[in-house]
């Protein structure tokens, strides 16, 4: 179990850093591929688009694993708190927060996939 799952501030920091990678991919995509005048079927375009696609899939998988791991850890922590009369309120808040981040992650991932798809249309 990772320490970032027991401390929400560490979880938030880790997730924020992973999401910054998405922003960098989008910026790099915009810098690398010219706008209207590029040949979508060129070898360089296919290589760049393929690399961007693989990179964002890997980033999304990392974030999903982090969220799922921390959700499981905190759900177990909640169950334990309910059984043993622990701090149920904060455990519930942590689980609720992580579930909310899961929803946010779906939006962020979709935005990035759409950006890559729009720029690499016809290549991927």
C-alpha positions in Angstrom: 0.0 0.0 0.0 1.3 3.4 -0.9 1.6 6.2 1.6 -0.2 8.6 -0.7 -3.4 6.7 -0.1 -3.4 7.4 3.6 -2.9 11.1 3.3 -5.3 12.9 1.0 -2.9 15.8 0.5 -0.3 13.4 -0.8 -2.9 11.8 -3.0 -3.9 15.2 -4.4 -0.3 16.2 -5.1 0.4 12.9 -6.9 -2.8 13.1 -9.0 -2.1 16.8 -9.8 1.4 16.0 -11.0 0.1 13.1 -13.2 -2.5 15.4 -14.7 0.1 18.0 -15.5 1.6 15.4 -17.8 -1.7 15.5 -19.8 -1.3 19.2 -20.2 2.2 18.8 -21.4 1.1 16.2 -24.0 -1.5 18.6 -25.4 1.0 21.4 -25.6 3.5 19.2 -27.3 0.9 17.9 -29.7 0.0 21.5 -30.6 3.7 22.4 -31.0 4.6 19.3 -33.0 1.8 19.1 -35.5 1.0 22.0 -37.7 -2.6 23.0 -38.1 -4.5 22.8 -41.4 -1.7 22.4 -43.9 -0.1 19.2 -42.6 -0.3 15.9 -44.4 -2.1 13.7 -41.9 -0.8 10.5 -43.6 2.9 11.5 -43.5 5.2 9.2 -41.7 6.2 11.8 -39.2 2.6 12.6 -38.4 1.8 9.0 -37.9 4.8 8.5 -35.6 3.9 11.6 -33.5 0.3 10.7 -33.3 1.0 7.1 -32.4 3.4 8.3 -29.7 0.9 10.8 -28.3 -1.8 8.1 -28.2 0.4 5.6 -26.4 1.6 8.3 -23.9 -1.9 9.4 -23.0 -3.1 5.9 -22.6 -0.2 5.2 -20.3 -0.9 8.4 -18.3 -4.6 7.6 -17.9 -3.8 4.1 -16.8 -1.4 5.3 -14.1 -4.0 7.8 -12.8 -6.8 5.2 -12.8 -4.6 2.7 -10.9 -3.7 5.4 -8.3 -7.4 6.3 -7.9 -8.6 2.7 -7.7 -5.8 1.8 -5.2 -6.5 4.7 -3.0 -10.3 4.1 -3.2 -9.8 0.5 -2.1 -7.5 1.5 0.8 -9.8 4.2 2.0 -12.9 2.0 1.6 -11.2 -0.6 3.8 -10.3 2.1 6.3 -13.9 3.2 6.4 -15.1 -0.4 7.1 -12.6 -0.7 9.8 -13.6 2.6 11.4 -17.3 1.5 11.3 -16.4 -1.8 12.9 -14.1 -0.4 15.6 -15.8 2.9 16.3 -13.1 5.0 14.6 -13.3 8.3 12.8 -16.1 7.3 10.4 -16.7 10.9 9.3 -13.2 11.6 8.0 -13.0 8.1 6.4 -16.3 8.7 4.6 -15.1 12.1 3.4 -11.9 10.6 2.0 -13.8 7.9 0.1 -16.3 10.5 -1.2 -13.4 12.8 -2.3 -11.6 10.0 -4.1 -14.8 8.9 -5.9 -15.3 12.6 -7.0 -11.7 12.6 -8.3 -12.6 9.4 -10.3 -15.4 11.4 -12.0 -13.0 14.3 -12.6 -10.5 11.9 -14.1 -13.0 10.7 -16.7 -13.5 14.3 -17.8 -9.8 15.1 -18.0 -9.1 11.9 -19.9 -11.9 12.5 -22.3 -10.7 16.0 -23.0 -7.2 14.8 -23.7 -8.4 11.9 -25.9 -10.5 14.4 -27.9 -7.6 16.8 -28.4 -5.4 14.0 -29.7 -8.2 12.6 -31.9 -9.0 16.1 -33.3 -5.3 16.7 -34.2 -4.6 13.2 -35.4 -7.8 12.6 -37.3 -7.3 10.1 -40.1 -4.0 8.8 -38.6 -5.2 6.9 -35.5 
